[in-house]
Amino acid sequence: MIRSLFTAATGMQAQQINIDVISNNLANANTNGFKRSRADFQDLLYQTMRMAGAANAGGGEVPTGLQVGLGVKPAAVNKVFSQGEFIKTENSLDLVIEGNGFFQLTKPDGTIGYTRGGAFKMSSEGTIVSSDGYPMEPAITIPSDATSVSVSNDGVISVLQPGSVTPNQVGQIQLARFSNPSGLESLGNNMYSPTAASGEATVGNPNADGIGAINQGYVESSNVNVVEELVSLIVSQRAYELSSKVVQATDDMLQLANNLRR
């Protein structure tokens, strides 16, 4: 009887984590480049009271065993890297990746961070940077007298300058892809860091070698489906409530046992 208290408690703890994940998804429903997370769960150990195939009193074998489960545990929180919708902005430095790949940013410590957020800006020196001021890797500088900036699907950045009718190429965007993007570590600020699970980054030009193409003048919205998240929230809330009912029922049973009289 006491077993059910701890089993129900694991269910409540698991659903609390699930609601935490859902709340983070909903909070970032309007975050450009955000990728939703999904919590995965596994059942815990089982207490075996009788093995399947054990001998019975007549010398035969019992067809099924007797096992009691001990609850549930969170197994993983996976990032879902499905494509978000494209939002047209007309901003020449707003870039979106159609397909696989990540933009590369140089962090203050010199390491490389990876992002799907393509709302880039131009620093006072003309360098293309993220909203946090992290320069794109490899670094690309736009001339101060450039009158227009164009980015091709394969990442070539060209500018038009006064006195010239032919665009001049000033840089080449390179994207990174990973064999297991779900293994990336989330750093916040729309950035990820590679881990042993994600594998090392494979860097290449857009629109080649399995890397997505770049579209200029768009940003990628979050891939959070608000309706799905709200449904998941209701299901998780009800599962939490059911586990709490088990705790209450077990407490009532213990109270009845304590009140027994001879």
C-alpha beads as a LAMMPS data file, in Angstrom:
LAMMPS data file: protein, C-alpha beads

262 atoms
261 bonds

1 atom types
1 bond types

-500.0 500.0 xlo xhi
-500.0 500.0 ylo yhi
-500.0 500.0 zlo zhi

Masses

1 110.0

Atoms # bond

1 1 1 0.000 0.000 0.000
2 1 1 2.844 2.398 0.825
3 1 1 4.341 1.606 -2.586
4 1 1 1.540 3.497 -4.299
5 1 1 2.446 6.709 -2.459
6 1 1 5.948 6.748 -3.932
7 1 1 4.728 5.580 -7.351
8 1 1 2.176 8.400 -7.511
9 1 1 4.822 10.886 -6.344
10 1 1 7.048 9.962 -9.313
11 1 1 4.091 10.639 -11.608
12 1 1 3.532 14.062 -10.097
13 1 1 7.220 14.941 -10.364
14 1 1 7.321 13.793 -13.998
15 1 1 4.274 15.850 -14.936
16 1 1 5.759 18.883 -13.194
17 1 1 8.807 18.629 -15.468
18 1 1 6.501 18.180 -18.460
19 1 1 4.595 21.354 -17.546
20 1 1 7.910 23.195 -17.088
21 1 1 8.912 22.214 -20.637
22 1 1 5.522 23.202 -22.049
23 1 1 5.605 26.561 -20.265
24 1 1 9.017 27.325 -21.775
25 1 1 7.681 26.469 -25.231
26 1 1 4.709 28.779 -24.777
27 1 1 6.868 31.574 -23.368
28 1 1 8.985 31.445 -26.547
29 1 1 6.109 31.123 -29.013
30 1 1 7.151 34.464 -30.567
31 1 1 10.924 34.004 -30.292
32 1 1 12.490 33.965 -33.754
33 1 1 14.456 30.788 -34.453
34 1 1 13.271 29.082 -31.254
35 1 1 12.863 25.304 -31.392
36 1 1 10.307 23.634 -29.163
37 1 1 11.250 20.957 -26.642
38 1 1 9.521 17.688 -25.852
39 1 1 9.856 15.726 -22.620
40 1 1 10.273 11.939 -22.876
41 1 1 9.545 9.543 -20.012
42 1 1 10.355 5.956 -19.080
43 1 1 8.845 3.557 -16.592
44 1 1 10.910 2.761 -13.510
45 1 1 12.016 -0.628 -12.187
46 1 1 9.513 -3.394 -11.545
47 1 1 9.223 -5.429 -8.387
48 1 1 8.983 -9.067 -9.435
49 1 1 6.882 -11.191 -7.096
50 1 1 6.674 -14.194 -9.398
51 1 1 8.615 -14.929 -12.557
52 1 1 6.813 -15.879 -15.718
53 1 1 7.353 -19.581 -16.389
54 1 1 7.843 -20.461 -12.729
55 1 1 6.674 -23.916 -11.649
56 1 1 3.216 -24.136 -10.141
57 1 1 1.919 -26.557 -7.528
58 1 1 1.009 -29.129 -10.167
59 1 1 4.452 -29.166 -11.728
60 1 1 3.503 -27.046 -14.705
61 1 1 4.530 -23.517 -15.601
62 1 1 2.636 -20.330 -14.875
63 1 1 1.937 -18.490 -18.148
64 1 1 2.466 -14.992 -16.793
65 1 1 4.513 -13.427 -14.050
66 1 1 3.592 -11.022 -11.279
67 1 1 5.360 -7.689 -11.529
68 1 1 4.420 -4.348 -9.996
69 1 1 5.755 -1.123 -11.506
70 1 1 7.354 1.528 -9.347
71 1 1 6.519 4.655 -11.308
72 1 1 7.927 6.878 -14.012
73 1 1 11.046 8.974 -14.590
74 1 1 12.005 11.756 -17.023
75 1 1 14.329 10.272 -19.647
76 1 1 15.161 13.259 -21.846
77 1 1 14.071 16.673 -23.047
78 1 1 14.497 16.691 -26.821
79 1 1 14.766 19.716 -29.067
80 1 1 12.534 19.414 -32.122
81 1 1 14.313 21.056 -35.065
82 1 1 11.393 21.220 -37.466
83 1 1 11.206 24.253 -39.722
84 1 1 9.388 27.302 -38.405
85 1 1 7.324 29.575 -40.605
86 1 1 8.993 32.376 -42.564
87 1 1 8.070 35.960 -41.754
88 1 1 8.749 38.575 -44.413
89 1 1 10.511 41.666 -43.050
90 1 1 12.109 43.371 -46.095
91 1 1 15.213 43.930 -43.924
92 1 1 18.302 43.149 -45.998
93 1 1 20.155 41.629 -43.008
94 1 1 17.277 39.386 -41.918
95 1 1 18.226 35.912 -43.119
96 1 1 16.478 32.574 -42.855
97 1 1 17.799 29.064 -43.445
98 1 1 15.502 26.926 -45.567
99 1 1 16.501 23.426 -44.537
100 1 1 19.267 22.178 -42.261
101 1 1 22.019 24.315 -40.845
102 1 1 22.990 26.910 -38.258
103 1 1 24.535 30.352 -38.444
104 1 1 27.896 30.606 -36.688
105 1 1 28.627 33.331 -34.143
106 1 1 31.901 34.163 -32.414
107 1 1 31.303 34.481 -28.676
108 1 1 33.363 36.817 -26.436
109 1 1 35.515 33.880 -25.251
110 1 1 36.468 33.091 -28.840
111 1 1 34.406 29.914 -29.128
112 1 1 31.723 29.400 -31.740
113 1 1 28.008 29.422 -30.946
114 1 1 25.341 28.203 -33.331
115 1 1 21.933 29.734 -33.928
116 1 1 18.871 29.566 -36.163
117 1 1 17.985 33.165 -35.397
118 1 1 18.881 35.197 -38.452
119 1 1 17.920 38.741 -37.402
120 1 1 21.357 40.251 -37.994
121 1 1 22.461 43.840 -37.548
122 1 1 25.452 45.933 -38.602
123 1 1 27.920 47.208 -36.024
124 1 1 29.519 50.655 -36.054
125 1 1 32.481 49.133 -37.917
126 1 1 30.181 47.609 -40.539
127 1 1 30.560 44.040 -39.261
128 1 1 27.514 41.775 -39.448
129 1 1 26.551 40.861 -35.869
130 1 1 23.704 39.219 -33.961
131 1 1 21.292 41.145 -31.747
132 1 1 23.731 40.544 -28.857
133 1 1 26.646 41.963 -30.850
134 1 1 28.318 38.622 -31.609
135 1 1 29.983 38.781 -35.046
136 1 1 29.124 36.245 -37.689
137 1 1 31.770 33.592 -38.354
138 1 1 33.539 34.038 -40.720
139 1 1 33.463 37.791 -40.119
140 1 1 31.905 39.858 -42.898
141 1 1 32.163 43.650 -43.126
142 1 1 29.834 45.808 -45.184
143 1 1 31.465 48.936 -46.680
144 1 1 30.185 52.149 -45.150
145 1 1 29.252 53.564 -48.568
146 1 1 27.186 50.544 -49.619
147 1 1 23.795 51.569 -50.949
148 1 1 22.292 48.081 -50.983
149 1 1 23.142 44.609 -49.697
150 1 1 22.077 41.394 -51.386
151 1 1 22.497 37.804 -50.186
152 1 1 22.182 34.908 -52.603
153 1 1 20.748 31.478 -51.788
154 1 1 24.266 30.087 -51.568
155 1 1 25.358 32.738 -49.046
156 1 1 27.299 35.141 -51.241
157 1 1 26.998 38.713 -49.920
158 1 1 27.279 41.472 -52.501
159 1 1 26.953 45.230 -52.164
160 1 1 26.279 48.052 -54.567
161 1 1 28.467 51.128 -54.102
162 1 1 28.240 54.635 -55.566
163 1 1 29.734 54.955 -59.027
164 1 1 29.374 51.246 -59.736
165 1 1 26.608 49.405 -61.559
166 1 1 28.059 45.979 -60.787
167 1 1 27.623 44.487 -57.289
168 1 1 30.874 43.709 -55.482
169 1 1 31.193 40.497 -53.488
170 1 1 32.264 41.250 -49.899
171 1 1 31.867 37.893 -48.168
172 1 1 30.618 34.329 -48.083
173 1 1 28.313 33.065 -45.354
174 1 1 29.126 29.581 -44.109
175 1 1 26.676 27.419 -42.209
176 1 1 27.211 24.465 -39.899
177 1 1 25.244 21.261 -39.612
178 1 1 25.328 18.423 -37.078
179 1 1 24.645 14.711 -37.396
180 1 1 22.453 14.873 -34.259
181 1 1 21.095 18.398 -33.672
182 1 1 18.999 17.146 -30.735
183 1 1 22.267 16.539 -28.871
184 1 1 23.196 20.235 -28.924
185 1 1 23.383 22.078 -25.612
186 1 1 21.050 25.061 -25.333
187 1 1 22.918 28.146 -24.085
188 1 1 20.075 30.658 -24.130
189 1 1 20.133 33.761 -26.308
190 1 1 19.043 31.546 -29.225
191 1 1 22.417 29.807 -29.231
192 1 1 23.605 26.219 -29.055
193 1 1 26.904 24.559 -28.290
194 1 1 28.094 21.178 -29.621
195 1 1 28.435 18.172 -27.333
196 1 1 29.761 14.654 -27.721
197 1 1 26.198 13.573 -28.559
198 1 1 25.700 16.149 -31.323
199 1 1 29.057 15.489 -32.957
200 1 1 31.370 18.092 -34.377
201 1 1 30.073 20.745 -36.735
202 1 1 30.378 20.211 -40.467
203 1 1 30.880 23.616 -42.058
204 1 1 30.066 24.432 -45.656
205 1 1 28.427 26.861 -48.014
206 1 1 24.620 27.134 -48.034
207 1 1 22.640 25.164 -50.578
208 1 1 25.296 22.452 -50.830
209 1 1 26.260 19.180 -49.120
210 1 1 22.971 18.805 -47.250
211 1 1 23.032 22.366 -45.885
212 1 1 19.959 24.535 -46.397
213 1 1 19.652 27.578 -48.614
214 1 1 19.537 31.169 -47.364
215 1 1 16.636 33.509 -48.059
216 1 1 17.079 37.252 -47.580
217 1 1 14.470 39.519 -46.056
218 1 1 12.849 36.856 -43.866
219 1 1 13.180 35.556 -40.319
220 1 1 12.226 32.110 -39.081
221 1 1 9.504 32.126 -36.462
222 1 1 9.307 29.709 -33.547
223 1 1 8.141 26.193 -34.447
224 1 1 5.875 26.144 -31.363
225 1 1 2.275 25.201 -32.169
226 1 1 0.316 26.982 -29.464
227 1 1 -2.770 24.769 -29.845
228 1 1 -0.735 21.570 -29.489
229 1 1 1.066 22.947 -26.455
230 1 1 -2.208 23.911 -24.778
231 1 1 -3.614 20.424 -25.397
232 1 1 -0.436 18.902 -23.958
233 1 1 -0.781 21.232 -20.971
234 1 1 -4.311 20.015 -20.294
235 1 1 -3.266 16.354 -20.600
236 1 1 -0.302 16.886 -18.285
237 1 1 -2.425 18.770 -15.768
238 1 1 -4.987 15.935 -15.706
239 1 1 -2.249 13.329 -15.308
240 1 1 -0.865 15.317 -12.370
241 1 1 -4.348 15.484 -10.878
242 1 1 -4.830 11.715 -11.251
243 1 1 -1.536 11.021 -9.473
244 1 1 -2.603 13.314 -6.654
245 1 1 -5.872 11.349 -6.424
246 1 1 -3.833 8.177 -5.957
247 1 1 -1.965 9.803 -3.078
248 1 1 -5.269 10.831 -1.522
249 1 1 -6.795 7.362 -1.996
250 1 1 -3.744 5.688 -0.459
251 1 1 -3.905 8.046 2.499
252 1 1 -7.577 7.142 2.994
253 1 1 -6.718 3.448 2.899
254 1 1 -3.973 3.931 5.473
255 1 1 -6.386 5.847 7.681
256 1 1 -8.886 2.982 7.483
257 1 1 -6.174 0.503 8.387
258 1 1 -5.114 2.599 11.366
259 1 1 -8.719 2.754 12.582
260 1 1 -9.267 -1.016 12.583
261 1 1 -10.465 -2.472 15.897
262 1 1 -10.384 -6.055 17.081

Bonds

1 1 1 2
2 1 2 3
3 1 3 4
4 1 4 5
5 1 5 6
6 1 6 7
7 1 7 8
8 1 8 9
9 1 9 10
10 1 10 11
11 1 11 12
12 1 12 13
13 1 13 14
14 1 14 15
15 1 15 16
16 1 16 17
17 1 17 18
18 1 18 19
19 1 19 20
20 1 20 21
21 1 21 22
22 1 22 23
23 1 23 24
24 1 24 25
25 1 25 26
26 1 26 27
27 1 27 28
28 1 28 29
29 1 29 30
30 1 30 31
31 1 31 32
32 1 32 33
33 1 33 34
34 1 34 35
35 1 35 36
36 1 36 37
37 1 37 38
38 1 38 39
39 1 39 40
40 1 40 41
41 1 41 42
42 1 42 43
43 1 43 44
44 1 44 45
45 1 45 46
46 1 46 47
47 1 47 48
48 1 48 49
49 1 49 50
50 1 50 51
51 1 51 52
52 1 52 53
53 1 53 54
54 1 54 55
55 1 55 56
56 1 56 57
57 1 57 58
58 1 58 59
59 1 59 60
60 1 60 61
61 1 61 62
62 1 62 63
63 1 63 64
64 1 64 65
65 1 65 66
66 1 66 67
67 1 67 68
68 1 68 69
69 1 69 70
70 1 70 71
71 1 71 72
72 1 72 73
73 1 73 74
74 1 74 75
75 1 75 76
76 1 76 77
77 1 77 78
78 1 78 79
79 1 79 80
80 1 80 81
81 1 81 82
82 1 82 83
83 1 83 84
84 1 84 85
85 1 85 86
86 1 86 87
87 1 87 88
88 1 88 89
89 1 89 90
90 1 90 91
91 1 91 92
92 1 92 93
93 1 93 94
94 1 94 95
95 1 95 96
96 1 96 97
97 1 97 98
98 1 98 99
99 1 99 100
100 1 100 101
101 1 101 102
102 1 102 103
103 1 103 104
104 1 104 105
105 1 105 106
106 1 106 107
107 1 107 108
108 1 108 109
109 1 109 110
110 1 110 111
111 1 111 112
112 1 112 113
113 1 113 114
114 1 114 115
115 1 115 116
116 1 116 117
117 1 117 118
118 1 118 119
119 1 119 120
120 1 120 121
121 1 121 122
122 1 122 123
123 1 123 124
124 1 124 125
125 1 125 126
126 1 126 127
127 1 127 128
128 1 128 129
129 1 129 130
130 1 130 131
131 1 131 132
132 1 132 133
133 1 133 134
134 1 134 135
135 1 135 136
136 1 136 137
137 1 137 138
138 1 138 139
139 1 139 140
140 1 140 141
141 1 141 142
142 1 142 143
143 1 143 144
144 1 144 145
145 1 145 146
146 1 146 147
147 1 147 148
148 1 148 149
149 1 149 150
150 1 150 151
151 1 151 152
152 1 152 153
153 1 153 154
154 1 154 155
155 1 155 156
156 1 156 157
157 1 157 158
158 1 158 159
159 1 159 160
160 1 160 161
161 1 161 162
162 1 162 163
163 1 163 164
164 1 164 165
165 1 165 166
166 1 166 167
167 1 167 168
168 1 168 169
169 1 169 170
170 1 170 171
171 1 171 172
172 1 172 173
173 1 173 174
174 1 174 175
175 1 175 176
176 1 176 177
177 1 177 178
178 1 178 179
179 1 179 180
180 1 180 181
181 1 181 182
182 1 182 183
183 1 183 184
184 1 184 185
185 1 185 186
186 1 186 187
187 1 187 188
188 1 188 189
189 1 189 190
190 1 190 191
191 1 191 192
192 1 192 193
193 1 193 194
194 1 194 195
195 1 195 196
196 1 196 197
197 1 197 198
198 1 198 199
199 1 199 200
200 1 200 201
201 1 201 202
202 1 202 203
203 1 203 204
204 1 204 205
205 1 205 206
206 1 206 207
207 1 207 208
208 1 208 209
209 1 209 210
210 1 210 211
211 1 211 212
212 1 212 213
213 1 213 214
214 1 214 215
215 1 215 216
216 1 216 217
217 1 217 218
218 1 218 219
219 1 219 220
220 1 220 221
221 1 221 222
222 1 222 223
223 1 223 224
224 1 224 225
225 1 225 226
226 1 226 227
227 1 227 228
228 1 228 229
229 1 229 230
230 1 230 231
231 1 231 232
232 1 232 233
233 1 233 234
234 1 234 235
235 1 235 236
236 1 236 237
237 1 237 238
238 1 238 239
239 1 239 240
240 1 240 241
241 1 241 242
242 1 242 243
243 1 243 244
244 1 244 245
245 1 245 246
246 1 246 247
247 1 247 248
248 1 248 249
249 1 249 250
250 1 250 251
251 1 251 252
252 1 252 253
253 1 253 254
254 1 254 255
255 1 255 256
256 1 256 257
257 1 257 258
258 1 258 259
259 1 259 260
260 1 260 261
261 1 261 262
